[in-house]
Amino acid sequence: MADLILVPGATGGVGQLVVSKLLEKGLSVRILTRDANKAAKMFNDKVEIFVGDIREPNTISPAMLNITSIICCTGTTAFPSARWEFDSSINPIELGLAFFDPKLLENKAKNTPLKVDFQAIKNLVAAVPKNLKRFVFVSSCGILRKNYFPFNILNKFGVLDAKQAGEDAIINSGIPYTIIRPGRLIDRPYTSYDLNTLLKATTNGKLGVIFGKGDKLAGDTSRIDVAAACVESLFYPSAANQVFELLNQGERPNVIDWEKLFYQLTIDN
């Protein structure tokens, strides 16, 4: 059976790039999206489109038929934003109080970190075929440093807690996985609500790629390199069952040696 890669979160910044890189390699791609029209315009009929919502378990199963791997690029913003899809009843006072008690927003929004970065991931894990070759998940640096600046600020509304819980659900599933923890995401497409997006921050393709383990790295990461790592990880057994950070630092070589980078992870275990 030919490989068929499911990409939840395909219309997001990293997701768009993942789909592009999968197609460049001649792989078949299926996306799971809530907005079929947006996806059709974005990918120009080059992918299979399944309508579903990973927050709703009963909408996921049809997209799982015959898939061989998943690259999950879903996520929400770390701080309250329009992407959280607030209930119309929310008011500025409640938003203000939420900075002291973030749990106040859980029943007021559909896309909180808890619902998107943990509960939805748990739904995906429960639905995937048991013979899945790989579950690739885009997580975040700082998960093991939530009590230290600046990650304690980033985690104010629980985004790192939720991503760690999502990681744990994948790791404990028994399915082969690759979990990538990027730093602050920069480079196009700019889809988030942060300073890097406002400044249109970019590496200009000049910085190298480094991997790290143990959540000790911090810095910026190109969305382009995150997407490339997601796709390249499917081709290397050494990338299986690995959790690692990915940052851009130093001088960039003419060609990124992904095989060497993934192999180094096995030595560092």
C-alpha positions in Angstrom: 0.0 0.0 0.0 1.3 3.4 -1.0 2.0 5.9 1.8 -0.9 8.3 2.6 -0.1 11.0 5.1 -2.9 12.7 7.1 -2.2 16.3 8.0 -4.5 17.8 10.6 -3.9 21.6 10.9 -2.9 21.8 7.2 -4.2 25.3 6.7 -2.0 26.7 9.4 1.5 28.2 8.9 3.5 25.0 9.5 0.8 22.8 8.1 0.8 24.5 4.7 4.5 24.0 4.4 4.3 20.4 5.5 1.7 19.7 2.7 3.9 21.4 0.1 7.0 19.4 1.1 5.0 16.1 1.1 3.8 16.8 -2.4 7.3 17.7 -3.5 8.3 14.2 -2.5 5.5 12.6 -4.4 3.6 11.5 -1.4 -0.2 11.3 -1.2 -1.7 13.8 1.2 -5.1 13.9 3.0 -6.0 16.8 5.2 -8.6 17.0 7.9 -10.1 20.5 8.1 -13.2 22.3 9.3 -13.2 24.6 6.2 -13.3 22.6 2.9 -13.6 25.7 0.8 -10.5 27.3 2.3 -8.5 24.1 1.9 -9.6 23.6 -1.7 -8.5 27.1 -2.7 -5.2 26.7 -0.7 -4.2 23.4 -2.2 -5.7 23.5 -5.6 -7.2 20.0 -5.7 -3.7 18.4 -5.0 -4.8 16.8 -1.8 -7.7 14.7 -0.4 -9.9 16.9 1.8 -11.9 15.4 4.7 -14.1 17.6 6.7 -13.9 17.0 10.4 -13.0 18.6 13.8 -10.4 16.9 16.0 -12.3 18.4 19.0 -15.2 16.2 18.0 -14.3 12.5 18.1 -17.2 11.3 16.0 -16.0 13.4 13.0 -12.4 12.0 12.9 -12.8 8.3 11.9 -13.6 8.7 8.2 -10.3 10.4 7.6 -8.3 7.5 9.1 -9.0 5.0 6.4 -5.8 3.7 4.8 -3.5 6.4 6.2 0.0 5.3 6.9 1.3 8.3 9.0 0.1 11.5 10.6 1.8 14.9 10.8 -0.2 16.9 13.3 0.3 20.7 13.0 -2.7 21.8 15.0 -2.5 24.4 17.7 -4.0 27.6 19.2 -2.5 30.8 20.5 -0.9 30.8 23.9 -2.9 33.9 25.0 -6.6 34.7 24.4 -7.3 35.8 20.8 -9.9 35.6 18.1 -8.6 32.2 17.3 -10.0 31.0 20.6 -13.5 31.4 19.2 -15.1 33.0 22.2 -18.7 32.7 23.2 -20.5 35.9 22.3 -21.3 36.4 26.0 -17.6 37.1 26.9 -17.0 40.6 28.2 -13.8 42.7 29.0 -14.2 42.2 32.8 -14.2 38.4 32.4 -11.1 38.6 30.2 -9.4 40.7 32.8 -10.3 38.3 35.6 -9.0 35.4 33.5 -5.4 36.7 33.9 -5.8 35.8 37.6 -7.8 32.6 37.0 -7.3 31.3 33.4 -9.8 28.5 34.1 -12.6 31.1 33.8 -12.3 31.0 30.0 -12.6 27.3 29.5 -16.3 27.3 29.1 -16.3 30.6 27.2 -14.2 29.5 24.2 -13.9 26.6 21.8 -10.2 26.8 21.0 -8.4 27.0 24.4 -5.0 25.2 24.7 -6.7 22.5 26.9 -9.2 21.7 24.2 -6.9 22.0 21.2 -3.5 20.9 22.4 -4.5 18.1 24.7 -8.1 16.9 24.4 -8.1 17.1 20.6 -4.8 15.3 20.4 -6.1 12.6 22.7 -9.1 12.2 20.3 -6.7 11.8 17.4 -4.6 9.2 19.2 -7.7 7.2 20.0 -8.8 7.2 16.4 -5.6 6.3 14.5 -5.0 2.9 13.0 -3.0 0.6 15.3 -0.6 -0.1 12.4 0.3 3.5 11.9 3.9 3.9 10.9 4.5 7.3 12.6 2.7 10.0 14.5 4.6 13.3 14.0 3.6 16.1 16.4 4.6 19.7 16.5 4.9 20.7 20.1 6.9 23.5 21.8 10.1 24.3 23.6 9.7 25.1 27.3 7.5 22.2 28.3 10.0 21.1 30.9 10.8 24.7 32.0 7.3 26.0 32.7 8.4 27.5 36.0 11.1 29.6 34.5 11.1 32.9 32.5 10.0 33.4 29.8 8.1 30.1 29.7 6.2 30.8 32.9 4.7 33.8 31.0 4.0 31.8 27.9 2.2 29.2 30.0 -0.1 31.7 31.8 -3.1 30.2 30.0 -1.8 26.6 30.1 -0.5 26.1 26.6 2.7 24.3 27.7 0.7 22.2 30.2 -1.7 21.2 27.4 1.1 20.4 24.9 2.9 18.3 27.4 -0.3 16.4 28.1 -0.7 15.9 24.3 2.8 14.6 24.0 2.2 12.2 26.8 -1.0 10.9 25.1 1.0 10.1 22.0 4.0 8.6 23.8 1.8 6.3 25.9 -0.2 5.1 22.9 2.4 2.6 21.8 2.4 4.1 18.3 5.8 5.1 16.8 6.1 8.9 17.2 8.3 11.8 16.5 7.7 14.9 18.6 9.3 18.2 17.5 9.7 21.1 19.9 10.4 24.3 18.0 11.3 27.6 19.6 9.5 30.9 18.6 8.2 30.3 15.2 9.4 32.7 12.5 9.4 32.9 8.7 6.3 32.8 6.4 3.4 32.1 6.4 2.7 34.4 9.4 -0.4 33.1 11.0 0.1 33.7 14.7 -0.5 36.7 16.9 2.9 37.5 18.3 5.8 39.9 18.0 7.7 37.8 15.4 4.6 38.0 13.1 4.3 41.7 13.6 7.9 42.2 12.7 7.8 39.7 9.9 10.8 37.9 11.5 12.8 35.7 9.2 16.0 33.7 9.1 16.5 34.7 5.4 17.5 31.0 5.0 21.0 31.8 6.4 20.9 29.9 9.8 21.7 26.3 10.4 19.4 23.7 12.0 20.3 22.2 15.4 18.5 19.5 17.4 18.6 19.2 21.2 17.2 17.0 23.9 16.0 17.6 27.5 14.4 21.0 26.7 17.5 23.0 27.2 17.5 25.2 24.0 15.8 28.5 23.5 15.5 30.8 20.5 13.9 31.2 17.1 12.8 28.4 14.7 11.9 28.7 11.0 8.5 27.3 10.1 10.1 26.1 6.9 12.6 24.0 8.8 10.0 22.7 11.2 7.9 21.5 8.2 11.0 20.0 6.6 11.9 18.1 9.8 8.3 16.8 10.1 8.5 15.3 6.6 12.1 14.1 6.7 11.4 12.3 9.9 9.1 9.9 8.1 12.1 8.5 6.1 14.5 7.7 9.0 14.0 5.0 11.6 16.4 6.9 13.9 13.7 9.6 14.2 11.2 7.1 15.6 10.2 7.5 19.3 12.3 10.7 19.6 11.4 14.0 21.4 13.6 16.9 20.5 14.0 20.6 20.2 14.7 22.3 16.9 16.2 25.7 16.6 18.0 27.8 14.0 21.6 28.8 14.9 25.0 29.2 13.3 25.9 29.2 9.7 23.7 27.2 7.4 25.4 24.5 5.2 24.5 24.1 1.6 22.4 21.1 2.4 20.9 20.1 5.7 22.0 16.6 6.6 18.7 15.3 8.2 20.0 11.8 8.4 22.9 12.9 10.6 20.7 15.1 12.7 18.3 12.3 13.4 21.0 9.7 14.0 22.6 12.0 16.6 19.4 11.8 18.6 20.0 8.0 19.1 23.5 8.6 20.3 22.3 11.2 22.8 19.7 8.8 24.4 
